[in-house]
Every structure is written in structure tokens, then in C-alpha cells.
């Protein structure tokens, strides 16, 4: 059986023209070079070199085998280079669950950021409500969860598994006003200022109805929709006003809509949750770092960067 070391020796003997020069270049002793050449000749069943003065000359079979050896060694170097490059990258698959607004507004930019670097991460994504994320982390069904704690005391029950919490951003609730609306001249708005408006509401409206009642009014609903693009279009056409989190404003600005922060609405804290051992997985750590970087880049009037 031909061994790779024997082919390496043959290729060097062919290049240098002597056993002693091959030994010096490869860091072998001359008897070791002779040993490998004899073993190679036994393996192929024919002589590969003949003496020529103080050196050796390859036989036709030796030249043919040396040529093939150079091809084999070059191919092996290509494989080594390829896998050294792969090892230098962060690769892997991350199972991620997230609230919808982060999927739309933050994740695409984070994945683009990874793609522009030497990092290859496959993300298996599921849009999941915050209260379900703790269960998925407990059962090991997700590696990284993005959750939003909408109000103090309303966060989901903690997972049984100890979790690492990484703040990403603070999201402000906004009222969407048609361009030219009387309140659009203000820097921010309070809920009581909207008592006489026509409203476009989501189906999940219990919190809003409760807060409107506390502000002394019941909203007059003209349209119900959970689709953010539809909401922006309706507001832009002057059908009514609506509320939307700052993240919902980032990916699809509408010049006909003027968002204003709602002063008397608690800020929403968006965090990443993961098990401590998952934080040591290179692909998970790379994705988390990209999410944090994008959150900082997008901080502004709509959302604020979080601090740990």
C-alpha cells in the first residue's frame, strides 16, 4: 500500500535530485529517505530511481509516479486550506424564537451583518409570543429567544432553567397620526389627548381599553386589523389614528403618517434570553452580538438602545 509520506519523499527526491538533499529539506535522515523509497518501490513493484553520479535519476516509472504524487499533494493542500478557512469561520445552526416586531425590524439587518463577515449561521426562526419563549427554553426547543416585557409585572413566569438575559433595546409606544393632524406639531402626545379621535385597533385591545378608561374615555373604533402595513395605510388615508410600537415603524416608514411618542404608556423592554451553556456556542454568540449591534444602530426616536 502506498503511503502519503512515501509520495512526499518521492516528490522531493524528484525536485532535489538526491537522497541527501531530500533528507535535508524534509528534516529526515538519509537512511530514512532510502527506507521510504525502498518501501515505495516494493509497493509499486518496480524501481523508481537509479544512481547518477552523486545523486539519483528517476526511472520513467519514477517520473510518472512523481507527477501523480505532486497532484495528490497539491490536492491535499487545497483540502487543508479549505478546512482551515472553514475552521476560522463561525458556523452553525441556531434555533431562534422571537416576537414578530424583532423578526421584521431587527433580524434581517443582523443576518445581513453576519453574511458580510466570515460568519455563516443558519437560523431556524419561529415567531413566538414572549410568554411561550420561556417554555421553549425550558424544553430545549429553542437556543435563543427574543422577548418583550410590555409592562412591569406582566412578564411571563420565569423558566425553571437559569437563563441569561441580555438587554437589546427599549421600545416606545407611538400614536400614528395622519400628516397635518392637529397633534402632529407636538413632540409627544398623552392618551387623554386622543379621546375624540377615530381609532384603528388590533384585536388584542384589552390593555388599551383599560388605559383609555383610566384616561376618562372609550375609543371610537372604525377599523380592526392586526396587519401593520394595513394600519399604516389606513392612517395615511385619514381613516383614523392607531398605536404602534417603535419597532413597527422601522422597516416600513410611510411619509403620510406622523408618529409621536405616547408619554403615558410604559416602555417595552426587548431582551434576548438563552441558557448559559448556549452562550458559549460560537454560532449563538455571533448571532446575539449581531442583534445587539443592530439594536444600537437603530436606536433613535422610535426605539432606544438598552443598557445592561
N, C-alpha and C positions, 0 to 999 in steps of 0.2 A: 504494500500500500504506500502510495506517495504521500509524504508529509509536507505541510506548508513550510516548515523550517528547511527542508531539503531544497525546495524550489527557491527559497530566498538565497541559499548558498549558491545554487547554480547560476542564478541571475547575476550575483556579484562576481563569481568567477568569470562569467562571460564578459562582464564590464571591465574588470581589472586585469584579466589575462594571467593570473597566477593565484595559487592557493595562499601564498603568504600575504599578498596584497588584500585578498578577500578576507583573510583572518583579521588583518589589522583594521579594516573598515568595519567589519561586523563585531569586533571585540571578542573573537573566538581565538583559540589556539590553532596552529596549523594542523596538528593531528585531528582536531575536531572537524575541520573543514574536510580533511581526507576521509574521515569516518562517514560524514554525511554524504559525500559524493559516492563512495562505495555502496552505501545503502541505497542511494537513488538508482545507481546502475543496476543493482540486484532487482529493484522494484520494476524497472522498465525492461530488463533482460538484455541490455546491450551497453557497450561502452559509450561514454559521453565525452571523454577528454582523452587526448594523447599528449605526451611530453613534447615540448617545443622549446629548446634551449633551456633557460632558467624558469620558464613558465609552462603553461599548458595551452593547447589549442583544442577547441571544441570539435567533435566529430559532426557530420551532418545531422545525426540524431540529437546530439547535444545542442546544436543551434536551434533545431526545431523545438525541442523541449524548453530551451531558454526563452524563446519567443513566447511560447504559451505561458511560461512562468511569469514573464513580465505582465502579460494580460491579466492573469489571475491576481497578482499582487496589486496591480492598479485598480482592479475591481474591488478588492478588499479595502484599499484605502478610501475609495469612494463610499463604501458602506460605512466605514468608521467615521468619515467626515459627516455623512448624513445623520448618523445617530448621535454624534457629538452635538450637532446643531439641534436635533430634537431634544436632547437632554438639557440643552441650555434654555429651552423654552418652558414655560409653564403650560402644561396641557392637562386636560381632564374634563369630566362631565360634572356639572353642578345641578342638583335638583333644587329649584327655587320656587317659593310661593310668595305672592305679593298682592297688595291691594292694587286695584285697577289703575289708579292715577299714576303710581310709580311705574307700572308696566308701560304706560303710554308716554309719560313725560321724562323719565329718568333712564330707564333701562336701555332704550335704543342708543342713546349717546354713550352709555357706559360700555356697551358691546362694541360700538364703533371705536371707542378709545382702546379697547383690548386688541381689536383687529389691526389697528395701526402700529401696534408694538409686536414683539416676538412672543405673544401670548395667545394660545389657542384654547378657548374654553367653550365647550358645548353646554348650553343652558337649557335644561328641561323645565319649562316655565308653566306654572299654574296660577291663575288669578284666584286669590283666596281672601275671604274676609279675615280681619285680624283675629277674631275670636277662634277661628278654626286653625290658625297657624300654630298655636301652642300645642294642639293635639298632634299635628303633623310632625312637629319637632320631637314630641314625646315618643311617638311610634317609630321615628326614624324614617318617615316617608319624605321628608324634605331636609336639605342640608342648610339652607339659608332662607329665612322668612323676613319679609318686609311688612311691618305692621304700622298702624296709625292709631294712637291713643287720642280719641277725639276730645274727651273731657276728663279732668281729674276724677278718679274714682270709677270711670266707666271702662277701663281697660279689662281685657279678658283675664280670667283666672290664671295665675302663673302656672307654667308647666311643672310637672313633677321633676323633670330633669333640670339640673342647674344650667342656666343659659347665660351667654354673654350678650349684653345689649349695647349696640353701637349707634349713637345718635347720628342721623343723616341730615334732617332739615326740620324746620318749623314752618308749617303751612297755615296761612291766614285765610279765613273765610271772606269772600268778596260778594258784594251785590253787583249784579250786571245791569247796567243802565243803558238805554238807547242813547246814541250820540245826540247831544243837545238837550238832554234831560236837565231839569232844573237843579237836581242834586249833583250833576256831574262837575260842577265848579268847586265842590268841596274836596278836600284831601281824603276824608274818610266819612263814613255815614254810621248812624246808630239805627237800631232796628225800629225804634219808635218813629223815626223819620219816614218810614215806608208804610205807614198804616193805611194810607189811601190809595196805594198802588194796586195794579192788577198783577197777579203772580203766576209764574210758570214754576210748578213744583215737581219734585221727584215723588215717586210712590212712597218711599220711606220718609215720612214727614213728621213723625211724632215729636221729635225734638224741636223742630221749627215751630210747630203749632203750640207747644208748651211755652216756648220763649216768646212767641207773639202774644200769647195770653198774658204772660208776665208783663209785657210792654203795653198791655191795655187794648189789644185789638185782635181780630180774627182775619187772616188774609183772604182776599177775594181771589179765588183760583180760576184762571181762564184756560189753562192747559196743564196736562200732566204728562211728563216724559222723563225717562231715565237716560236718554241719549244726550251727551254733552254737545255734540255738533248741532243737533236739532235745537237744543236750548239756546245756543249762541245765535242761530239763525232767527229764531222767534224773537229774541230780544232785539237783534239788529233791525228787524222789520217793525219794531214798535208794538208788538203784541202784548208785552208785559215785561216785568223785571224777574230776575231769578238770583239764586245764590249758587256760588261755585267755589270750590277750594282753589287756592292759587296754582296748584299743580295742574289743574284742568285748563288753566289759561295759557300754559307754556307752549304746548305743541300746536295750538290752532288759534292764534290771535285773529280777531275779526275787527277791522277798522271801524265798523258801525257800532261797536259795543265799547262802553267805557266802564271798566271795573273799578270799584272803590272798596277799600278795606272796610269790613264791618267791625266797628270798635268793640261792641259789647257781645262778641262771640269768642269763646275760648279758642286759642290757637291749637292746632293739631300737630302733635309731635310724631314724626315719622322716624322709625328706628329699624335697624337690622337686628334680628335675633338668630343666634346659632349656638350649637353646643360647643363647649371649649375645645374639644378634640377636633371639631370640624374647622376651627380657625387655623389649625396647623396644616391643613391640606392646601397645597400651593394654589390649585385652581380656585378654591373657595376664597382664599385670602386675596388673590388677584382680582376676582370679581367684586369683592367687598371694597377693595381700595379704589377700583374704578367708579363704583357707585358713590363713594364718599367724595371723590374728586369732582364728579359731575354735579353733585349736590352743592358743592361750594361754588362751582362755575355758574350755576343757575340762580344763585341767591340774588335777591334784589327786591323789588317792590312786591312781587307776588309771593315769594317764599323767602325764608331766612335760613342761612346756614346754621346748623345745630352745633353746639359745643358739648363736649363730653362732660 
